[in-house]
């Protein structure tokens, strides 16, 4: 594969934990007393993946494509946004080689949900599950994540031009 056909992008997102909202990560509802605050469903993992894909494709960022001041995105499932990004990649003849993502949360324990998140995200992207790595970690009680104030996610995506 020619090097000029390979593209890499990174994404990062963070949202505050609040009461009265569901906790959605990787498209999966996670049982927890707090959820993430945001205009959409505030799925930080999916948002980080979206930004990594858009960055790799040179296609802008999540805030530019799906602005938080547009009512049509209020409480929208981030999986719908991810599907729109998949279509945009296809239009631009870009294929996903792989995605590596990590979600950072002190609580709740996310390990039991990693498999379901991976399956949900790979189905939304229409890629083999082996091309998507999702991990979870804590911050050892350090920073806003460690204090339980929010959840963050980071992702890297590698694309190749068809």
N, C-alpha and C positions, 0 to 999 in steps of 0.2 A: 504494500500500500504506500502510495506517495505521501510524504510528510505534509505537503500543502493540502491534503485532503483530510487530515486529522485535526480536530478542533476540541479544545478543552475549555470548560467553564466551571465557575464555582458559584455557590449560592449560600446565603446565610439569612436566617430569620429568627426573630425573637418576639414573644408575646407575653404579656402579663397574665398571671393566674388570678381569676376572680370567681366569686360565687355567682350562681344563677346561669351559668353557661355550660354546655356539654364539653367534655374534653375529647377532641378529635385529633388523632395523629395517624398519618399515613392512610387516611380515609376510614379509620376504624374508631368506633366509639369506645373509649376507655372508661371503665367505671371508676369514678373519682368524685370527691365532693366539690372540686373546683374545675373550671374550664378556662379556656384561653379567650382573652378579650381581643376583639378585632371586628372589622367591617364584614368580612366573610365568616366562615367557620373558624378562622384563625389557626388552621392546621399548619404549624410551623415546619413540619417535616416536608409536606407536599410543597409548601411555598419555597423552601430552600432548593428542592429538586427542580421546581419550575425555573427559578432564577439561574441555576446551574445550566439547565438546558438552553435557556434563552441566551445566556452569556456565551456559551460554546457556539451557538448559531449566529452570534452577532445580531440578535433580534430584539434588543432592548432589555427591559426588566419587567417584573411582575407589576410594579406600580404604574408603569407607563401603559402596559397592555390592559390592565384591569384596575383602573383607579378607584381608590377607596371613597371617592366622592360621587360615584355613580350608583344610583339606587338599585340598578339591576344586579349588582354584585353583593348587595346587602344579604348577609347570612347564606350566601351561595356555598355549595359544597366545593371545596378546592379541587376535588377530583374532576369536576366539570371544567375547571380552568386548566387542569393538567391535560385533559383530553383535547382542549382547544390548542394547547401548545404542541401536542403530538401532531395534530393536523397541520399546524404551521411549519413544523419540521419537515413533514412529508412534502408540502408545497415547495419548500426550499431544497428538496432532495438531500436531506440530512437524515442519517440513520444513527440510532443510539448504539454505541459500542458497549458502553457500560456506565453505570451510575454507582457511586459509593456515597452513602449518607450516614450521618450519626445524629441522633437526637439526645439532647442533654437535659436531664430532669433528675432532681433529687428524689422526688416522689411524684407519682406512684411508681412502683416497680414495673418496668416496661418489657422486660425479657419475655414474659408469657405471651405478649402480643406481637412480637417481631415477625413471626412467620405469617400471621394474618395481614400485617401491614405490607410485607413484601409481596404477598399474593395480590392484594388489592391494588397496589401501585403498579405492579407488572401487568396486571389485566387492563388497567386504565391506559397504560402506555402501549399495550399490545406487544410486549417484549417477553422473551423467555425469562423466567424468574432468576436464572443463573446470571443474568446480566445486571442484576440489581442487588446491591449489598446494603442492608439496613442494620445499623447497630444502635445500641443505647448505652449511655454512660451517666454517671453522676459527676458532680464537680467536687466531691469530697467535702460537702457542706461549705464550699467557698463561693463568694459572690452572690449575685441575685438568684442564680439557679440553686445554689446550695442553701440559701435561706428560704427557698420555696416560693419566691416572688414571681417566677416565670419559668418558661421552658424555651430552649433555643435549639436550633438545628443547623447543620452545615452539610453541604453536598458538593460533590465534584462529578461532572459528567464529561464523558468522552464521546464525541460525535465523529462520524466520517461522512464525506459527501459521496452520494451514489453516482 
